[in-house]
């Protein structure tokens, strides 16, 4: 994502809340502050309806992160 930022292309990483600490550690190691939206964990074994609900709740924060990037 840092390369996309450098090129002026807004982006947003999406991960489950389980990976919040790992995402922060990776960002610190790379010296970047990417926009990240965290969604419910786990994703695996979710029903289509549950996945749609997760996506519905995530879309506004994702679009906000892209617009502010």
Residue pairs with C-beta under 8 A, 6 or more apart in sequence:
1 11
1 13
1 32
1 34
2 30
2 32
2 34
4 10
4 11
5 11
5 32
5 34
5 69
10 35
10 65
10 66
10 67
10 68
10 69
11 34
11 35
11 66
11 69
12 34
12 35
12 36
12 37
12 62
12 65
12 66
12 69
13 23
13 34
13 35
13 36
13 37
14 36
14 37
14 38
14 39
14 58
14 62
15 23
15 36
15 37
15 38
15 39
16 38
16 39
16 40
16 41
16 42
16 43
17 38
17 39
17 40
17 41
18 41
18 42
19 38
19 41
20 38
23 36
23 38
27 33
27 34
27 36
35 65
35 66
35 68
35 69
36 65
37 58
37 61
37 62
37 65
39 54
39 57
39 58
40 54
43 51
43 54
46 54
